[in-house]
Structure formats: C-alpha cells, structure tokens
Amino acid sequence: MARVVTAAIGAVLAAALASTPAHAVRYIIPIRNMAYGPAPALLRVGDTLLWRNEDMFRHTVTARSGEFDLDLMPGKEKEVQLGKSGKLNIYCRYHPTMTLSLYVKPVTRRTP
Amino acid sequence: MFVKLLFALLLVPTAAVAAGDKPNDAQIAHIAYTAGNLDIAAAKQALAKTQDGKVKEFAEEMVRDHQAVNDKALALVKKLTVTPEDNPTSQALTKTADAKRAELDKLSGSEFDRAYVENEVAFHRTVNGALRKTLIPNAQNPELKALLRQGLTLFTAHQRHAEMLAKSLGK
C-alpha cells in the first residue's frame, strides 16, 4: 500500500517537474505615477510577476483575457504566475487609461 | 461659460489672488485642496443620480483618488505647519462649482450623465492648466511642489478617462 502511495506521489512529482520551466524568473513591476513599470523583455510561462503599487492611489492589474485580476491598495504588492503563452493586455479597472502589453513565450523544457 | 470663467480665475492669478501677488504656498495648498473637494462633491452628486455603470465607476474613481490626494495634502500642511489660506481663487472656484451642481441637479438620466462627464473634462482641463502654469511654478516648498506634480499626473489621467467616457456617451 505504502509503495503504491509512494509511486503515485512520484508520478505527480514527475509530472510537475516536466511542466516546470528550466529557469523560471521572478520579476518586480512597480506601479508609480499612474503607470505600470516597464514590461520585462523576455517572459516565459512559469515566470512570476510581483506587482508593487508605489502610488498613493488604489490600482488593479487586470488581464483583459480574464486570466487574473489583482486589486492593489496603495503600498501593497501581489504576485501572479504566468500560466500561458501569448500576448497579455493589462489595464487598471479604476484608471482605464493605464495599460501595459506583455508578451509571454512558451516554456523551455529541461534538456535531459 | 464654466471653462471660460475658470480659466479667467485660475490662469490670471494676478487678478484673483492676493491683490496682484503670485499665490503663496498657503494659498496654493488651499486652491488645490478646494479643487479636489469640489470634484468629490460633484462625484457624490453623480453617484446619487446616475444609473449608468461606467459613469458610476468614474465617479467612484474621482472620490477615491481626490480623497487620497487631499489626505496627503492635509498631512503635508500639518507637517509643514502651514495653514491653508482662503483666497479669491478658491472662493470663485467654489461659487462656480456650486452653481454647476445646482444646474446639474435639474437634469436626470442620460442628460445628466453627459453634462456631468462633459463638466469633468472641462474641470480637469482647467485645473491641470492652472497646476502647470500657475500653482506648480509658484510653489516654493519642494514637498508641496512634488505633491502638486503627482496631482497633475493623476488629474491628467482623469481628464483622459473623462474624455473617453464623454465620447462613449455620445451627444
């Protein structure tokens, strides 16, 4: 029984590893002066974005695709992991003139 | 008419502020705070009257953001031990905005929405012009100047949002 459980855990772990990017990166994107900080040049699926609201105003980081919607009070930060490749159009629900486009490339698999 | 009057009031400070002098920091703080409060009052009127989701969201944004700037401004004048000084520009701004609110109060539905949003475009355009040409250049204290600059960045975004909204509401 124990062996079956161990095997099952092993299978889950193997599956998780297979879908983990070789070098997932964590980027910090500040929000200040009513604008999102510059978008990282190279983003891949699995990378993490930490959004930090340095403004005195409440902002959101909302993906038009509905993939995520972070509500950030002044001085707060929240993180999101990029789940799929393609273009992501970001805007602030409170200030619709604030926008940012992100380009996410597919994950690079680990080479054996 | 409203725009013309405000321009006359705000962009010709020699006529409106301190009998020919440039506005001092205490007056500048008062003018900026008053403008913020008047926009909050306009937004609260809109929240009570509008049925339009987009107009409601815009008005909520005005209350939230202008309150945030005014809270910072209050904290700053307290820190600097400056007492905001009432002046003819603040008084004229208040009088004009009160008259506009009374005028808008007689409207309803989409007629109100359009008039409110059009006035928001005009109000922000005027205040931004005053910030750029009069209030920021004359502010002496660097922290006050910095806060006014942040205000200008915010109000410019508000103006663009109001313009977008005005366009979507149509004529």
Interface residues (C-beta under 8 A of the other chain):
Chain A: N33 M34 M56 F57 R58 P74 R93 Y94 H95 P96 T97 M98
Chain B: E57 E61 R64 D65 A68 V69 K72 Q150 T153 L154 T156 A157 R160 H161 M164
